[in-house]
Amino acid sequence: MWHAHKLDTRQAALVESWLEAPVLIEDLSWGLVDTAVLHLRAAGADYILKAAGAANHHIGREITAHESYTAPLVERGAAARMAWASRDANVLVTEYLPGTLGEGSASEHASSTYVQAGRLLREFHEGASHVDDDFERSATAKALGWLASPHRIEEVAAAQAKRILGSYRPQPVTVVPTHGDWQPRNWLEHEGRISVIDFGRFAFRPAATDLCRLAFQQWRDEPSLESAFLEGYGSDPREDHTWSIMLLREAIGTAAWAFQVGDEPFEAQGHRMIADVLERFADPISDLTRRGDHVDDHGP
């Protein structure tokens, strides 16, 4: 069976109505959550299929991104074109993009990769914008919610994070279309060109949120990559009074989410992130009025 029981009967029937006799080339599913990601071939063309259960919201987010905001990237061959989708069945099919994942490859450490990634992100962010009066309050409440849920964050660190978030006074912010996981594990390199995959965390957020995962990972030990990225982006979207809070919220979400899905290496990384971010608040020079230095990786 081409879908190896990863889709329900309705989803499988729908895909077979779109694709003629699909053949499974590779199962790309992560296995931590219920999202199935399959590389299929049908009628001589390759596709990526994504499907998930009714409670999974990532497929719907990705459909929204493809319906409304990925067109500039698709036109330049830097994002896949959506071929078919059903919100009701929680399934979508995109055209296949060739390439090698940036994470773990030579391109992960190449300045040219980050110049391109910065340019692509700027183009994506320029798709729309508006002022959101509630984003910062909601994002901070979500981080506090993670701290109230099951986790293994050290008690002292959790208490300090709660104090910082509890004293934060959110203000209206400008939000734009964001990817939510902009980093080399979602970049493909093919013949020297970078393309982007996986818009499952798409949402309107402040532009700087798409820099958090890079700041926690690649930029921490290779600051030249940060400079290359900002060269491509054309400016620095981080604002002094919110950047440290963004990093803290990202770190908390990483540690708590990873614990809840059973990803221990990622959870350990989240704990390191929290420790690094809290050092910023302990340093009187590196407080909410200072822009981000370098810290360590991502989140849910």
Buried (B, 14 or more C-beta within 10 A) or exposed (E): EBBEEBBBEEBBEBBBEBBEEBEBBEEEBEEEBBBBBBBBBBEEEBBBBBBBEEEBEBBBBBBBBBEEBBEBBBEEEBBBBBBBBBEEBBBBBBBBBEBEBBBEBEBBBBBBBBBBBBBBBBBBBEBEEEEBEEBBBEBBEEBBEBBEEEBBBEEEBBEBBBEBBEEBEBEEBBBBBBBBBBBBBBBBBEEEBBBBBBBBBBBBBBBBBBBBBBBBBBBBEBEEBBBBBBEBBEEBBBBEBBBBBBBBBBBBBBBBBBBBBEBEEBBBBBBBBBBBBBEBBEEEEBEBEBEBBBBBBBBB
